[in-house]
């Protein structure tokens, strides 16, 4: 049995993993889904990492899974406590001293997103639409429920703090990119991951939120990565 610690991204909470948790539990694993203090303006990357470290506690055989912006905080935790495997799911990959706010322009994300919008026939200058960007491939009932629900408030603090590590932690790392991700298009995120970590990301079905749109496929990839590590 392994302990999966599943870390949500910005403007989210532990319920992000609601469709993944029962699948991993059914396989005999322990699953922890900590809530990061995203609404607290006093909390930054260190406090986010504190919440992850607290969740890990004394557990061993840990697979730490980071969704999207958790790519900034999960490596900090992995540098502090024993982690067997770090899995990045449609995740941001920082370099030392970079802020999450500056990451976008530094990596070329706006250009990649614009290209996807044009390819899909959407005006790239249109107002931000979370349904188009995030929810397009979710099951209809879940999509409707999330469209009607205000997401948790996200404070700006972690976007302004430089990433504090001097290097990526010495932990086996596997990266997954969504085939239909409209925020971090697969070719874009594959390039960023290769340039910054020297690893080739694996493509999986789904958009930016595969835990909600493709939980079975995500669990299959998580288990395969765990077995190989």
DALINSUL-V686264 format. One record per helix or strand. SS is the DSSP state (2 for helix, 1 for strand). FROM is the first residue (numbers start at 1). LEN is the number of residues. Records with the same first field share a line. If there is no record, write none. Layout:
# DALINSUL-V686264
SS: FROM-LEN ; FROM-LEN
This chain:
# DALINSUL-V686264
1: 3-5 ; 30-3 ; 62-6 ; 85-5 ; 173-6 ; 202-3
2: 14-13 ; 45-12 ; 70-9 ; 100-8 ; 109-11 ; 130-4 ; 140-8 ; 157-4 ; 186-12 ; 210-4 ; 215-14
